[in-house]
């Protein structure tokens, strides 16, 4: 069994200037138990280690700093954005740091934890409870409210995470660069959850600009309208999207895997059970996507899972057996069967 060096034996991270300086350089962790197939190397990029708790910290900070630098955003102004939660937390943190006001438009599916966090960071949270009457889509309704608020708020700035070039740029210069450098440029597959598709775009841009052969796997939700999908109800927020966006229309990928809500749950539970990684719904989807196509991946391949979020916001959904049974129709017994035996229980595969 491989044992990591204790933290005291590692080179300490240099001090940074303010909390936004702590964004990035998240851990890349080798996974030895998640797959039964031991011929594939698997690493997880733990984006929940960012100070705001998700991968969205990266584009949130860069979108604001770029706008402040070029004058689109004035000091002390109001920022208005639509978000399912994590981007809002990243923006709230960055706005508080820069002395900006934030109006955050979420919908009724947003996690209570995220909403409380937004308010604790000083954001004015507006909750959209009804979908757009014409499309039936909550994101469309959120964007309509953003438009009204922008019109009513002098000097307001809309980052527009769905089209802002700083969104993918943050992941090209940060997330994918860190992965590439940590593994010496030898990465065969990177699995990326979709929402705004900023991470997807950024990862693809980086590997192509640097001449890598890395294949980018887009992990999208069943019921998402991205990439020609058919919009349908989805139980988990922040994964997939109800409409195509400017970024998604120009996003490129090598493989597309669609993941159902129950698969996200299974991925989360298996990460906890086998790797002691407490991950959020989008992260579970990414892990589930790897497992679903592992038999198609050549032996000795090196795969990286970008896990965008942590599990705290999902305690009443993904990690609640009653919610899973009532909402997704999967009993605790059936769920245990889908997750499979853990490494420390009878019937589990041996750990190398």
C-alpha positions as CSV (number, residue, x, y, z in Angstrom):
1,X,0.0,0.0,0.0
2,X,1.3,3.4,-0.9
3,X,1.7,5.8,2.0
4,X,2.1,9.6,1.5
5,X,4.7,11.5,3.3
6,X,3.4,13.4,6.4
7,X,2.6,17.0,5.7
8,X,5.5,18.1,7.8
9,X,7.9,16.6,5.3
10,X,6.5,18.6,2.4
11,X,7.7,22.0,1.2
12,X,5.5,24.6,2.9
13,X,3.5,26.9,0.7
14,X,4.9,30.4,0.6
15,X,2.8,33.2,2.3
16,X,0.3,34.9,0.1
17,X,-1.0,38.5,0.0
18,X,-4.6,38.3,1.1
19,X,-7.2,35.6,0.9
20,X,-7.5,35.8,-2.9
21,X,-3.8,34.9,-3.2
22,X,-4.7,31.6,-1.6
23,X,-6.8,30.6,-4.7
24,X,-5.2,27.9,-6.8
25,X,-2.4,25.4,-6.3
26,X,-5.0,22.9,-5.0
27,X,-3.9,19.4,-4.2
28,X,-3.6,16.7,-6.9
29,X,-4.3,13.4,-5.1
30,X,-3.6,9.9,-6.4
31,X,-6.6,7.6,-6.1
32,X,-5.7,4.0,-5.5
33,X,-9.1,2.5,-4.5
34,X,-11.8,4.3,-6.5
35,X,-11.6,2.0,-9.6
36,X,-11.5,-1.8,-9.5
37,X,-9.3,-1.6,-12.6
38,X,-5.8,-1.0,-11.3
39,X,-4.2,-0.6,-14.7
40,X,-5.3,3.0,-15.0
41,X,-3.7,5.8,-13.0
42,X,-6.2,8.2,-11.5
43,X,-5.6,11.5,-9.8
44,X,-8.2,13.9,-8.3
45,X,-7.8,17.7,-8.4
46,X,-9.4,18.9,-5.1
47,X,-10.9,22.3,-6.0
48,X,-12.8,22.4,-2.7
49,X,-9.4,23.4,-1.2
50,X,-9.8,26.9,-2.6
51,X,-10.7,29.4,0.2
52,X,-14.3,29.8,-1.0
53,X,-14.7,26.0,-1.3
54,X,-14.9,25.4,-5.1
55,X,-13.3,25.8,-8.5
56,X,-15.5,28.9,-9.1
57,X,-13.1,30.9,-6.9
58,X,-10.7,31.0,-9.8
59,X,-12.9,32.7,-12.4
60,X,-14.7,34.8,-9.8
61,X,-11.5,36.5,-8.7
62,X,-10.1,36.9,-12.2
63,X,-13.3,38.3,-13.7
64,X,-13.4,41.0,-11.1
65,X,-9.7,41.8,-11.1
66,X,-9.7,42.1,-14.9
67,X,-12.7,44.4,-14.9
68,X,-11.3,46.6,-12.2
69,X,-8.0,46.8,-14.1
70,X,-9.6,47.8,-17.4
71,X,-12.2,50.2,-15.9
72,X,-15.4,48.2,-16.7
73,X,-15.9,47.9,-12.9
74,X,-15.5,51.0,-10.7
75,X,-14.3,50.9,-7.1
76,X,-17.2,50.6,-4.7
77,X,-19.7,49.7,-7.5
78,X,-22.3,46.9,-7.4
79,X,-21.7,43.5,-9.0
80,X,-24.8,41.6,-10.2
81,X,-24.7,37.9,-11.2
82,X,-26.8,34.9,-11.7
83,X,-25.4,31.7,-10.0
84,X,-26.4,28.3,-8.7
85,X,-24.3,28.9,-5.6
86,X,-20.6,28.3,-5.9
87,X,-19.8,31.1,-8.3
88,X,-21.8,33.4,-6.0
89,X,-19.6,32.4,-3.0
90,X,-16.5,33.1,-5.0
91,X,-17.8,36.4,-6.1
92,X,-19.0,37.3,-2.6
93,X,-15.5,36.6,-1.2
94,X,-13.8,38.6,-4.0
95,X,-16.3,41.5,-3.7
96,X,-15.9,41.7,0.1
97,X,-12.1,41.8,-0.4
98,X,-12.3,44.6,-3.0
99,X,-15.0,46.6,-1.2
100,X,-17.6,46.0,-3.8
101,X,-21.3,45.3,-3.3
102,X,-22.9,42.1,-4.7
103,X,-26.4,41.2,-5.7
104,X,-26.5,37.5,-6.2
105,X,-29.5,35.9,-8.1
106,X,-30.1,32.3,-7.3
107,X,-33.1,30.0,-7.7
108,X,-35.0,27.8,-5.3
109,X,-32.7,24.8,-5.9
110,X,-29.7,26.6,-4.4
111,X,-28.2,24.8,-1.3
112,X,-29.2,26.4,2.0
113,X,-25.5,26.3,2.9
114,X,-24.5,28.4,-0.1
115,X,-27.3,30.9,0.5
116,X,-26.3,31.3,4.1
117,X,-22.6,31.6,3.1
118,X,-23.5,34.3,0.6
119,X,-25.3,36.3,3.2
120,X,-22.5,35.9,5.7
121,X,-20.1,37.3,3.2
122,X,-22.4,40.4,2.7
123,X,-24.2,39.5,-0.5
124,X,-27.7,40.6,-1.2
125,X,-29.4,37.3,-2.3
126,X,-32.4,37.4,-4.5
127,X,-34.2,34.0,-4.9
128,X,-36.1,33.2,-8.1
129,X,-38.8,30.6,-7.3
130,X,-40.6,30.4,-10.6
131,X,-39.1,29.3,-13.9
132,X,-39.4,31.4,-17.1
133,X,-43.0,31.1,-18.3
134,X,-42.1,30.6,-21.9
135,X,-39.2,28.2,-21.6
136,X,-39.9,26.6,-18.2
137,X,-36.2,27.2,-17.3
138,X,-34.9,28.6,-14.0
139,X,-31.7,29.9,-15.5
140,X,-33.6,32.0,-18.0
141,X,-35.7,33.4,-15.2
142,X,-32.5,34.3,-13.2
143,X,-31.0,36.1,-16.2
144,X,-34.2,38.0,-16.7
145,X,-34.0,39.3,-13.1
146,X,-30.3,40.2,-13.6
147,X,-31.3,42.3,-16.6
148,X,-33.9,44.2,-14.6
149,X,-31.5,44.8,-11.7
150,X,-28.8,46.0,-14.0
151,X,-31.2,48.5,-15.5
152,X,-32.3,49.7,-12.1
153,X,-28.8,50.0,-10.6
154,X,-26.6,52.8,-11.8
155,X,-23.0,51.8,-12.5
156,X,-23.6,48.1,-11.9
157,X,-21.3,45.5,-13.4
158,X,-22.4,42.1,-14.7
159,X,-19.5,39.7,-14.9
160,X,-21.6,37.4,-17.1
161,X,-19.8,34.2,-16.3
162,X,-21.6,32.6,-19.2
163,X,-19.6,34.6,-21.8
164,X,-16.7,36.3,-20.0
165,X,-13.4,35.2,-21.5
166,X,-11.8,35.6,-18.0
167,X,-13.8,32.5,-16.9
168,X,-11.9,30.0,-19.1
169,X,-8.7,32.0,-18.9
170,X,-8.6,31.3,-15.1
171,X,-8.7,27.6,-15.7
172,X,-6.2,27.6,-18.6
173,X,-3.7,29.6,-16.5
174,X,-4.6,27.9,-13.3
175,X,-6.3,24.6,-13.1
176,X,-5.0,22.9,-16.2
177,X,-1.6,24.4,-16.0
178,X,-1.2,23.0,-12.5
179,X,-2.3,19.6,-13.5
180,X,0.0,19.6,-16.5
181,X,3.0,20.7,-14.5
182,X,2.4,18.3,-11.6
183,X,2.3,15.3,-14.0
184,X,5.1,16.5,-16.3
185,X,2.8,17.0,-19.2
186,X,1.9,13.3,-19.3
187,X,-1.9,13.4,-18.9
188,X,-4.0,11.2,-21.1
189,X,-7.6,12.1,-20.0
190,X,-9.0,15.0,-18.0
191,X,-12.6,14.7,-16.8
192,X,-14.4,18.1,-16.4
193,X,-17.9,18.8,-15.1
194,X,-20.0,21.3,-17.2
195,X,-22.1,24.3,-16.2
196,X,-20.9,27.6,-17.7
197,X,-18.3,25.4,-19.5
198,X,-15.5,27.8,-18.4
199,X,-13.4,24.9,-17.0
200,X,-14.0,22.9,-20.1
201,X,-13.0,25.7,-22.4
202,X,-9.9,26.6,-20.3
203,X,-8.6,23.0,-20.1
204,X,-9.1,22.5,-23.8
205,X,-7.4,25.8,-24.7
206,X,-4.4,25.0,-22.5
207,X,-3.7,21.5,-23.9
208,X,-4.1,22.6,-27.5
209,X,-1.9,25.7,-27.0
210,X,0.8,23.5,-25.4
211,X,0.6,20.7,-28.0
212,X,-0.5,18.1,-25.5
213,X,-2.3,14.9,-26.6
214,X,-4.5,15.1,-23.5
215,X,-8.1,14.2,-24.2
216,X,-10.7,16.4,-22.6
217,X,-13.8,14.5,-21.4
218,X,-16.9,16.8,-20.9
219,X,-19.2,15.4,-18.2
220,X,-22.7,16.8,-18.6
221,X,-26.0,16.1,-16.8
222,X,-28.8,14.1,-18.2
223,X,-31.5,16.8,-18.7
224,X,-28.9,19.5,-19.6
225,X,-29.4,21.5,-22.8
226,X,-25.7,21.8,-23.4
227,X,-24.1,20.2,-26.5
228,X,-27.4,19.3,-28.2
229,X,-29.0,17.8,-25.1
230,X,-32.7,17.9,-24.2
231,X,-33.6,20.0,-21.2
232,X,-35.4,18.2,-18.5
233,X,-35.8,18.5,-14.7
234,X,-32.6,17.9,-12.8
235,X,-32.4,17.4,-9.0
236,X,-28.9,18.7,-8.4
237,X,-27.9,22.3,-9.0
238,X,-24.7,23.6,-10.5
239,X,-24.2,20.8,-12.9
240,X,-25.3,21.0,-16.6
241,X,-27.4,24.0,-17.8
242,X,-31.0,24.6,-18.9
243,X,-29.8,26.7,-21.9
244,X,-26.8,27.0,-24.2
245,X,-24.5,29.9,-23.4
246,X,-21.9,31.8,-25.4
247,X,-19.1,29.8,-23.8
248,X,-20.8,26.5,-24.3
249,X,-21.4,27.1,-28.0
250,X,-17.7,27.6,-28.5
251,X,-16.5,24.8,-26.1
252,X,-14.6,21.9,-27.5
253,X,-14.1,18.4,-26.1
254,X,-12.9,15.0,-27.2
255,X,-15.5,12.8,-25.4
256,X,-18.9,13.6,-23.9
257,X,-20.4,11.6,-21.0
258,X,-23.9,12.3,-19.7
259,X,-24.5,11.4,-16.1
260,X,-27.9,11.0,-14.3
261,X,-28.6,12.4,-10.8
262,X,-28.3,9.0,-9.2
263,X,-24.9,8.4,-10.9
264,X,-23.7,11.6,-9.2
265,X,-24.9,10.3,-5.9
266,X,-23.1,7.0,-6.4
267,X,-19.9,8.7,-7.4
268,X,-20.0,10.8,-4.3
269,X,-20.7,7.9,-2.0
270,X,-18.0,5.8,-3.6
271,X,-15.4,8.6,-3.3
272,X,-16.2,8.8,0.4
273,X,-16.3,5.0,0.9
274,X,-13.1,4.2,-1.0
275,X,-11.0,7.4,-0.9
276,X,-12.3,9.3,2.2
277,X,-13.0,12.3,-0.2
278,X,-16.1,14.2,0.8
279,X,-17.2,15.6,-2.5
280,X,-20.1,17.5,-4.0
281,X,-22.6,16.5,-6.7
282,X,-20.6,17.7,-9.7
283,X,-17.5,16.0,-8.3
284,X,-19.5,12.7,-8.0
285,X,-20.6,13.1,-11.6
286,X,-17.0,13.4,-12.8
287,X,-16.0,10.3,-10.8
288,X,-19.0,8.4,-12.1
289,X,-18.2,9.3,-15.7
290,X,-14.7,7.8,-15.3
291,X,-16.1,4.6,-13.9
292,X,-18.6,4.4,-16.8
293,X,-16.0,4.5,-19.5
294,X,-13.0,2.9,-17.7
295,X,-13.2,-0.2,-19.8
296,X,-12.7,1.9,-22.9
297,X,-9.5,3.6,-21.6
298,X,-6.2,2.0,-22.6
299,X,-4.1,0.3,-19.9
300,X,-1.5,2.6,-18.2
301,X,-3.4,5.7,-19.1
302,X,-3.2,8.7,-16.7
303,X,-6.5,10.2,-15.9
304,X,-7.3,13.3,-13.9
305,X,-10.7,14.1,-12.3
306,X,-11.3,17.8,-11.6
307,X,-13.5,17.6,-8.5
308,X,-15.0,21.1,-8.4
309,X,-16.8,21.1,-5.1
310,X,-17.0,19.7,-1.6
311,X,-19.8,17.8,0.1
312,X,-21.0,20.2,2.8
313,X,-23.8,21.7,0.7
314,X,-25.1,18.2,-0.2
315,X,-25.7,16.8,3.3
316,X,-29.5,17.0,2.9
317,X,-29.5,15.6,-0.7
318,X,-26.7,13.4,-2.0
319,X,-25.7,12.2,1.5
320,X,-29.3,11.8,2.8
321,X,-30.7,8.3,2.2
322,X,-34.3,9.5,2.6
323,X,-33.8,12.3,0.0
324,X,-32.2,9.9,-2.4
325,X,-35.1,7.4,-2.0
326,X,-37.9,10.0,-2.2
327,X,-36.4,12.2,-5.0
328,X,-34.5,9.7,-7.1
329,X,-36.4,6.5,-6.3
330,X,-33.4,4.6,-5.1
331,X,-33.6,2.7,-1.8
332,X,-30.7,2.6,0.6
333,X,-30.2,-1.1,-0.2
334,X,-30.2,-0.5,-4.0
335,X,-27.8,2.5,-3.5
336,X,-25.4,0.4,-1.5
337,X,-25.4,-2.2,-4.3
338,X,-24.6,0.5,-6.9
339,X,-21.8,1.9,-4.8
340,X,-20.3,-1.6,-4.3
341,X,-18.3,-3.0,-1.4
342,X,-15.7,-0.6,0.1
343,X,-12.0,-1.5,0.5
344,X,-12.3,-2.3,4.2
345,X,-15.3,-4.6,3.9
346,X,-15.6,-8.3,2.8
347,X,-15.8,-8.7,-0.9
348,X,-13.8,-5.6,-1.7
349,X,-10.8,-5.8,-4.1
350,X,-7.4,-5.7,-2.4
351,X,-5.6,-2.4,-2.2
352,X,-2.3,-2.3,-4.0
